[in-house]
């Protein structure tokens, strides 16, 4: 059974969608081929899965200034969109496959959703985020939801939202997960220097949360606690300079062993969710949250109280949840993370077993190919 995996990002990129697919396809790489739609000419790391790159016209060059970029984007989503779709279909026509696995993401998601490419095939569609968040036209999302033989959603919240909006079709929860060997229940003996860890992309909308975190750590430092903040794969933040705590920046990496070692050394695993986009936080689950759950440290959730992630973590007592931007409140929640670390970590492992067992997730995913 051969899968054609179609999406606008490489499996070897840094991002949640890429990580989910890498984990699902692990061990079956010879059964998968991908088509990715790239907005720019960049060299991606080579992986085990063959990737065909289609460049969306017009291509954005690295040297292009923002005014030119905006013009090129306007042309891409308008006059040049049919040309790019034609290129996508030409590439797909050269590939033999039994299952077309589409990730609903960006403006070309439905390019292969017609008789020519789905006749006699199975159509699986992954919905990782609300269509507004990933700039997928509502008409394309509706079309994919209706046509799919399998609808693979990131959360029940997103599945139920789409059922209400696009029709009562069945869906399955398929997310990132962790293997049994990745689960670490050993609570490390905390040293006087407390480690707080964050790994992932850091957009401008997250800066108010990190500002609140910095102020909270300054408060706790005055109370006699010492901290080290480790940021993996982020840009450097000026407001973290000359603080009462140490900040260590580490480059982006896809080395799972290296990332896992860092996660397991952290006392607190910081999980910020931006307040600014309900279409994101009400329906999406962070892949970094899944990795955090398997580690011995305590998760500190920081974001909206009605998010899908917060609801799940609170339901299972698997994190301390701070839902505001006040430094004193966040400082108190950090203290709670430290005093209740063992209980929080143990509850997180129960949640992993019930919801994020990667072997079980991968088995469910591939059973549909039989």
N, C-alpha and C positions, 0 to 999 in steps of 0.2 A: 504494500500500500504506500503510494508516494504522495507526499503533501507539497503543494505549492503555497508557500507562506508569503503573503503580500502585505506590505506596510511601508510607511515613509521613513523608517529608521533601520540602521544596520543592527544585526544581532550582536555585533561587537562594540556597540556604542554604550556610553554611560547614560543610563536612564531606566526607569521602571519597566516600560514596555519591552525593552531589549532584554532585561534580566529575566522577566517572566518567560519569554519565548526560549531563551537559552536554557533555562531550567527544564521547561517542558520537553524540549527536543533532545536533551542530554541522553546519550545512549542510543538515539535513533537518528543521528545526524545524516547517515547515508540514505535515509528515507525522506529527507527534506531538501528542497531547493527554494531559494527566496528571490523575490523581486522587490527591490527597494527603490523608492522614488526620492531622489536627492535634489535639494534646492541649490546646492553649491558643489563645486568640484573639490572634494576632500579625499584624502587617503584614509580608509578605515582599516583597522587591524584585521588581519586574516584569521578566520575561524575554521571550524570543521565543516560548516554548512556552506555549500556553494551559493554565492550571491551574484545576482545580475542587477546592475545599477542602471536605472533610467533617470536621466537628468531632466528635471522639470524646466521647461522653457519659459522665460529666459533665465539662464543660469546666473547666479550671483557670485561674482568673483570676490576673493578675500579683500581686495583693495578698494572695493566700491564704498563710497561714502553713503551716509544715511539717506540723503535725498535721492540718490540713484537707486539705492536699495528699495526705497518705498515705491519708486516708479516701476522697478522690475517686478516687485510683488503685485502691484496693481495690474500689470500686463499678464502676469502668470495666472491670476485668478479670473481674468477676463478673456482678452483676445487670444491668448496662447493656450488656454486650458484644453480646447479640443485637440490641439497638436500634441500636447503631452499625453493625453489619454490614448491617442493613436499609437504613440511610441510604447506605452505600457502594454497595449493589446498585441502589438507586434512582438514584443518580447515574450509575452505569455504564450503566444501561439507556437513558439518553438520548444516549449517545455511539456513533457509528458507527466501527467499527474492524475490521481484519483480523487484527491480532496483539495479543494481550494480553501485555504485558511486566510481570511481577511481580518486585519485589525482595523476597526473603524477609527480612523485618525486622519484628519486634514481633508483637503478638498477633492482628493482623487480616490477616496475609499471605495466608491461604487463603480469604478472604471471597468471592472471585470464581472460585474453583477448583471449579466445578460445571458441569453441562450447559447451564444457561441462558446462561452467559457464555463457554463454550469451544466449544460446538457450532458446527462449521463455521469455527472460528478456529484460529490457531496460538497455542500457549501457550509463551512463553519465560519462564524463571525465572532470575534472577541470584541467586547465593549469594555474598555478599561476606564473611560472617563465620559462625562456628559458631553454631548455633541458641541455645546457652546464652548466648552473649555478647550477642545482640540480642533475647533474651527471646521467641523464636519457639517456640511449643509444638512438641515433637518430633513429635507426630501431624500437625501442619500441614506441617512440613518434609518428613516422609515422603510425605505426600499430594502436595505440589508436586513433589518429586523423581520420583515415579512417573508423574505426569500430564503433565509437561512434554514438549513436542516438542524443546526445546533447553534444556540445562542450562549456564548460563554461570557459571563459577566463577572466583574470584580467584586461586587457586593450585592446583597439582597436589596439594599436601598436603590441601587441603579436598576436592577432587574424589575422591581416593582414600579419604579418611575416610568420605565419604557413600556411596561404592560399597560399602564394607564394612558400613556400618550399614543402608543402605536398598535395596541391590541394585545389581547390575552394569549400570548404565545409562551410556551414553556422555555425556561432558561436553566442553566447550570452555573454553579459557582466554580470558577477555575481561576486560581490566584497563584502568586508565588508561594513557596513553601520551604521547609527545611527538612533535611534528612535526619534520621535518628542519630547518626554519628556527629551531626553538627550541634546537637543539643548539649549544652554544658550546664549542669546543675551545681557545680562546685562554686560556692560563694567564697570569693577570694578575701583574704584578710585585708581589711582596708588600712592603707598607710595614712600617715598624717596629711599627705598630699592627695586630695580627692580628684579623680579623673572624670571629666564630663566629655562625652564623645558625640560627635555628629558627623555623618558621612552622607554626601549627596549634593545635588545641585542647589545653589542658593540664589534665588531670584530676589529682585529688589523688594518685592512685597513681603519678604521674610525679615527684612532689616529691623522693623519695629520689635519683633520678637527677640532678636538677638540683642538689641539695645536693652530691652527689659531684663534679659538674662545677665548681661554684663553688670547692670545696676544691682541686680539681686546678689550676684557674687561679691560685689563690693560691700554690700550690706553684711553678708555672712563673714567676709574677711575681717570686718571690724568686730565681729563676735567671736573671732578666734579660729575660724576655719580657713584652710588653704586649698586652693583649687588649681588644676591644670585643665585647660580647655583645648581639646584636640579637634581640628576641623580637617576633614579629608575631602579633597576635590572642590573646595570653595575658592572664591576670590578672597584677597586680603581685605579686611575691614578696618578702616582708619580709626573708628571709635573704640576698637579693642586694643589700641596701643596705649602703653603707659597706664595700665590698670593694675589693680591689686592682685591680679591672678596672671598666670602665664598662658599665652596662646601659642599653640603649635599648629602650623599649616603643613599638610601633607598632600602630595599631588594625587590626581585622579588615577585609579588603578582598577583593573578588572580581575586582579589576582585574588581569588576567593580565599585562599589560605591566609594571605596577608591581612585581608579585611577581617576575617574571622578571628585572627589572633588579637587584633586591636579591639574588636567588640568584646572579647572575653576578658580583656584587661581593664575595661571601663567600670567605674562604680555606678555612674549614671549615664543612661543612654537618652540623649535629648531628641525629642520628636516634635518639632514645630510644624504647625499647619496654619497657613495664612488665613486671616480673617476676611480677606477682601473679596473672595469669590465663592459664594454659596454653591454654584454649579460644580465647583471642585470638591469642597469639603463635605457637602451633604451626601455624596455618592461614591467618592473614590477612597481606596485604601492604599497606603504607602507601602512599597516593597521594603523600604528600610525598616518599617515597623515589624515586618515578618522576621527579618534577620535579627532585630533587637530581641524579639521574644525568646529566641533560642539561647541567648547569652545570660550569664549569671548576674549581671548588673540589673538595677531597677530602671524601668522606663519612666521618664518624665515627659508626659504629653503636655504640649503647650499650644492651645488653639481654641477654636469655637467649641462650645459645650454640646452643640447639636450635630457635630460631624459624625460620619459613619465610623471613623476610627475611634473617637472618644466614646461613642455608645458601646462599641464592641469591647474596648478595654475596661470601661467601668462595669459593664455587665459581668465581666470575669475577674474583677479586682486585679487586673494585670498591669496596672500603671497608677501613678499619681497624676491626676489631671488638673492642670492650671488653665483656667478659661478667661484670663484677663491679662493686662499688660502692666499691672502694678508691681513694682519691684519687691515690696514687702510681702505681698501675697505669694509671689513666686519664690522668694527666699524661704518662706514657711513650707512651701511644697517641696523644695529641695531638701530641707531638713527631714520631712516625712519620708522622702525617698531613702534617706540614709538610715533612719531608725527602723523602717519597715522593709528593708531591702530583701530579706530572706522570704518573707511572706509574699511580696510582690513578684519576686522571681519564680517562686513555686507555682503561683497562680498562672503566670505566663506560660509555664511548661504544660499545664493542663489545657490551656487554650491552644497551644501548638498541637497537642495530640488530637484535640477535637476538631480543629479547623484547618491546620496548616501542615499536615503530614505530607511532605513532598512525594514520597513513594505512592501514597494513595491518590494524590492529585494527578500525578503523571499517569497512573494506571487508568483513572477515569478518563483522562484526555485521550489516551491511545485506544481504549476499548471502543470508542466511537469509530475508529478506523477499520474495525473488523467487519 
